[in-house]
Amino acid sequence: MDLELQEEFVQVRRIDLSALVKEVKQLKDKIETNTLDAQLDLLCGASRMLTSTVVCKILGWSRATFNRRLVDEFNPIPMTKDGRDWVICREVFTLYYNETFNPQN
């Protein structure tokens, strides 16, 4: 959508501008709380290691999907067995997430 303004000044009612600013602020807050780092902070705090439960919540995977992704031929999730559960370092998970689900081409 191309928008071309030919006027140098535009008049907007204060109430309309205030409503627009409020909506933009709400969207900004929603985006900031929806980032990967914000979600990780919420789910595991300052911990450097993520459990399989946290990974499944972040990625929206069931336990069966998680188990399939552990042994995936092409892009397995790089988890390490720690006792009875699987763990991954937060930095490694962020790198895996960005390469797999948010590639920057």
Secondary structure, DSSP 8 states (H G I E B T S, - for coil): -------S-----HHHHHHHHHHHHHHHHHHHHTSHHHHHHHHHTT-SEEEHHHHHHHHT--HHHHHHHHT-SSS----EEETTEEEEEHHHHHHHHHHHHS---
